[in-house]
Amino acid sequence: MSAKIALYKDQLPKIKSLNVLKIYTIIGTTASLLAIFLGFVFGREGKIFSEYVFEIFLCIIVLLLIGYIYIRERLKLHRYAETVYFVHFVNHLIRDTLAYIQNNKPQDIDNRIQEILFAIATSFSILTGKTCTCVLEEMRPTNNGSFEVVSVNKDFLADDVIDRMSKRDNFKHYIDDNTDFKNLWYSINGCSRYYLCNNVRKEWKARKYQHSYFKIKDVGEPELVTFLGLFSFVTRWPLNFRSCLILPIRFIGDAEPPVSGSNSGKSTNGNGWDFWGFLCIYCNSTKVFNHRYGPELGLSFADLLYVFLNQLKKQISSKEA
């Protein structure tokens, strides 16, 4: 196994031997056994005392059960089962599109990709209980050795505010001007598998989030208003999302991540990297994406898109040759 593949595996979620739900289960089971044991032991002291013991432990068990149900509902893990339909639908669209092209049947590729993005957005809308949108971003090399990020497609509900194709004054969006893309491209702070932020306003307020949209002349940076020197609020927020999950569409070779700077694009030559772009999932609410399971579902879609776009490119090139 290569060092880089091993490093990637180290970033995968670890299976925890103990979590909140398991702790609740252990406590609840212990309380049940103690209620039976103490009721038997102290039952000899008198019927009234044993009834108190059972009532106390019954209350404990009921409260634990309520907490257990609340946590389970907050995690919304059961909703992942409902996304199976859309995972299959995405696979179905990819298979059919490639098969039709191979059999020389004309296809509306843009529409097909839009359907795929809509299925992905619907999956995350089900998971979060909020409306999510999906945008496909492509990395394109520039003359100065860097990369421009261009929106090539979006789902049916994506707003123009998060669509970088709607340029103003021919403004270009570069990878180094966006915290999410930059972190993934350069593997900053170990962030190479995905970028997840459940409150981009808060991150911007802490000077940890930057977006190239803020550099557009008639948009500008958001404003920070301080009240009585104690409270601060973000105003003039130009982006139409508060949470984002950004997933790389790429194949990583064995070489080190690119170096930062204007010549970062040249550092991919011969290192086994094939970085197509990014799958971006947005939501206009905070605290929506599950840090443990959400990225894994998103990455499965991103990997499918890499295979699809790579095969699509090869098939189209072979027919043009």
URDA-V710022 format. One record per residue. N is the residue number from 1. RES is the residue in one letter. PHI is phi as a letter, one per 20 degrees, with the letter a starting at -180 (* if undefined). OMEGA is omega in whole degrees, 0 to 359 (NA if undefined). D_FIRST is the distance of its C-alpha to the first C-alpha in Angstrom with 1 decimal. Layout:
BEGIN
n = [N:N]
res = [RES:RES]
phi = [PHI:PHI]
omega = [OMEGA:OMEGA]
d_first = [D_FIRST:D_FIRST]
END
This chain:
BEGIN
n = [1:2:3:4:5:6:7:8:9:10:11:12:13:14:15:16:17:18:19:20:21:22:23:24:25:26:27:28:29:30:31:32:33:34:35:36:37:38:39:40:41:42:43:44:45:46:47:48:49:50:51:52:53:54:55:56:57:58:59:60:61:62:63:64:65:66:67:68:69:70:71:72:73:74:75:76:77:78:79:80:81:82:83:84:85:86:87:88:89:90:91:92:93:94:95:96:97:98:99:100:101:102:103:104:105:106:107:108:109:110:111:112:113:114:115:116:117:118:119:120:121:122:123:124:125:126:127:128:129:130:131:132:133:134:135:136:137:138:139:140:141:142:143:144:145:146:147:148:149:150:151:152:153:154:155:156:157:158:159:160:161:162:163:164:165:166:167:168:169:170:171:172:173:174:175:176:177:178:179:180:181:182:183:184:185:186:187:188:189:190:191:192:193:194:195:196:197:198:199:200:201:202:203:204:205:206:207:208:209:210:211:212:213:214:215:216:217:218:219:220:221:222:223:224:225:226:227:228:229:230:231:232:233:234:235:236:237:238:239:240:241:242:243:244:245:246:247:248:249:250:251:252:253:254:255:256:257:258:259:260:261:262:263:264:265:266:267:268:269:270:271:272:273:274:275:276:277:278:279:280:281:282:283:284:285:286:287:288:289:290:291:292:293:294:295:296:297:298:299:300:301:302:303:304:305:306:307:308:309:310:311:312:313:314:315:316:317:318:319:320:321]
res = [M:S:A:K:I:A:L:Y:K:D:Q:L:P:K:I:K:S:L:N:V:L:K:I:Y:T:I:I:G:T:T:A:S:L:L:A:I:F:L:G:F:V:F:G:R:E:G:K:I:F:S:E:Y:V:F:E:I:F:L:C:I:I:V:L:L:L:I:G:Y:I:Y:I:R:E:R:L:K:L:H:R:Y:A:E:T:V:Y:F:V:H:F:V:N:H:L:I:R:D:T:L:A:Y:I:Q:N:N:K:P:Q:D:I:D:N:R:I:Q:E:I:L:F:A:I:A:T:S:F:S:I:L:T:G:K:T:C:T:C:V:L:E:E:M:R:P:T:N:N:G:S:F:E:V:V:S:V:N:K:D:F:L:A:D:D:V:I:D:R:M:S:K:R:D:N:F:K:H:Y:I:D:D:N:T:D:F:K:N:L:W:Y:S:I:N:G:C:S:R:Y:Y:L:C:N:N:V:R:K:E:W:K:A:R:K:Y:Q:H:S:Y:F:K:I:K:D:V:G:E:P:E:L:V:T:F:L:G:L:F:S:F:V:T:R:W:P:L:N:F:R:S:C:L:I:L:P:I:R:F:I:G:D:A:E:P:P:V:S:G:S:N:S:G:K:S:T:N:G:N:G:W:D:F:W:G:F:L:C:I:Y:C:N:S:T:K:V:F:N:H:R:Y:G:P:E:L:G:L:S:F:A:D:L:L:Y:V:F:L:N:Q:L:K:K:Q:I:S:S:K:E:A]
phi = [*:f:f:f:f:f:f:f:f:f:e:f:f:e:f:e:f:b:c:f:f:f:f:f:f:f:f:f:f:f:f:f:f:f:f:f:f:f:f:f:f:e:f:f:f:q:f:f:f:f:f:f:f:f:f:f:f:f:f:f:f:f:f:f:f:f:f:f:f:f:f:f:f:f:f:l:f:f:f:f:f:f:e:g:g:f:f:f:f:f:g:f:f:f:g:f:f:f:f:f:f:f:e:m:d:f:c:e:f:f:f:f:f:f:f:f:f:f:f:f:f:f:g:f:f:f:f:e:m:c:f:d:c:c:c:d:d:d:e:c:f:d:f:e:n:d:c:e:d:c:f:d:a:b:f:f:d:f:e:f:f:d:d:f:f:e:f:d:l:l:f:d:d:d:f:f:e:c:g:f:f:f:f:f:f:e:l:f:l:m:e:c:e:a:c:c:c:e:a:f:f:f:f:f:f:e:m:d:c:c:c:f:f:f:e:f:g:e:d:m:f:f:d:d:d:d:d:l:m:d:d:c:c:e:c:l:f:e:e:e:b:d:c:b:c:d:c:f:d:a:c:d:e:e:e:f:g:f:e:f:p:f:d:f:f:f:f:e:f:m:d:n:e:c:d:e:r:b:d:d:d:c:b:e:c:e:l:d:e:f:f:e:d:g:f:f:f:f:f:f:f:f:f:f:f:f:f:f:f:f:f:f:f:f:f:f:f:f:f:f:f]
omega = [181:182:183:177:177:178:179:180:179:180:179:179:179:177:182:178:180:176:185:182:178:178:178:180:180:180:180:178:179:179:179:180:178:179:179:183:182:177:179:183:185:178:180:181:181:184:183:181:180:177:177:180:180:181:181:182:175:177:179:182:180:179:177:179:178:178:179:180:180:180:179:180:179:179:177:183:181:181:179:178:182:180:181:181:184:174:178:181:177:176:180:180:180:180:183:181:180:180:179:179:179:179:176:175:184:180:173:187:181:180:179:180:179:176:178:180:179:178:178:179:179:178:182:174:177:183:187:186:179:178:178:178:188:180:178:183:179:174:179:181:179:182:182:176:178:179:170:178:186:174:181:178:180:178:188:186:184:182:180:181:179:181:184:176:180:184:175:181:180:180:180:182:183:185:182:181:182:183:184:181:181:180:181:184:182:182:181:180:179:182:179:181:181:173:181:176:182:175:184:177:179:179:178:180:179:181:178:181:178:181:183:178:180:183:177:190:184:175:176:179:171:180:179:181:181:182:178:179:183:184:178:182:177:178:181:179:188:183:184:176:179:177:179:174:184:186:181:174:190:167:182:176:185:186:179:175:180:175:180:179:185:181:182:180:181:184:179:183:174:182:176:179:171:187:183:183:187:170:186:178:185:175:183:175:179:176:184:187:176:185:185:188:182:179:181:176:179:180:177:176:181:179:176:180:177:179:182:183:178:179:179:179:182:182:180:180:181:180:178:182:NA]
d_first = [0.0:3.8:6.6:8.4:6.6:6.6:10.1:11.1:10.6:12.7:15.4:15.8:19.1:19.3:21.6:24.6:26.4:29.6:30.9:34.4:35.0:34.1:36.3:39.1:38.7:38.9:41.9:43.6:43.2:44.4:47.4:48.3:48.3:50.2:52.8:53.5:53.6:55.7:58.0:58.7:59.2:61.3:63.0:65.6:66.6:67.9:67.1:67.0:64.4:62.1:62.4:61.4:58.3:57.3:58.1:56.0:52.9:53.5:53.5:50.3:48.5:49.9:48.8:45.2:45.2:46.3:43.6:41.0:42.2:42.3:38.7:37.6:39.6:38.3:34.7:35.7:32.7:34.9:35.1:31.5:32.8:35.2:32.5:31.3:34.2:33.0:29.4:30.7:33.2:30.7:28.7:32.1:33.2:30.1:30.3:34.1:34.0:31.5:33.5:36.8:35.8:34.5:37.9:39.8:41.1:41.7:39.8:40.4:36.8:37.9:39.5:36.5:34.2:36.8:36.9:33.2:33.5:36.5:34.7:31.9:34.7:36.5:33.6:33.4:37.2:37.2:34.6:36.4:40.0:40.5:40.6:37.4:37.0:34.2:33.9:31.5:31.0:29.9:28.8:31.0:31.0:34.2:36.2:35.5:31.7:31.0:30.6:33.2:32.5:34.6:35.4:35.3:36.0:36.8:37.9:41.6:42.2:40.4:43.0:43.6:43.1:39.3:39.5:38.7:40.3:43.7:44.0:47.1:48.5:45.5:43.4:39.7:36.8:34.2:30.7:31.6:34.6:32.8:31.1:28.9:27.6:27.4:25.3:22.8:22.8:22.5:20.4:23.4:23.2:19.7:21.2:18.8:18.5:22.3:25.6:28.1:31.6:34.3:37.1:36.9:40.5:39.8:36.8:39.0:41.7:39.4:38.5:34.9:35.2:36.3:36.9:38.2:40.9:42.6:43.3:45.4:48.9:50.7:48.0:47.2:45.5:46.4:48.9:48.8:52.2:53.0:55.7:57.7:54.9:53.1:51.6:49.8:49.2:47.3:49.6:49.5:45.9:45.3:42.1:42.5:39.7:39.0:35.5:32.6:29.0:27.2:24.0:22.1:22.1:19.3:16.0:13.9:12.2:10.3:13.7:15.7:18.1:21.5:24.1:27.2:30.5:32.3:29.9:26.8:26.8:26.5:23.3:21.4:22.4:19.7:16.8:15.4:17.1:19.4:21.4:24.3:25.9:26.4:27.6:30.3:31.9:35.1:37.7:41.0:40.8:39.0:36.7:35.7:31.9:30.1:27.4:25.2:25.5:27.1:24.1:21.9:24.7:25.1:21.4:21.7:24.7:23.1:20.2:23.0:25.0:22.3:22.1:25.9:26.8:24.4:25.9:29.3:29.1:28.2:31.0:33.6:32.8:33.1:36.4:37.7:36.9]
END
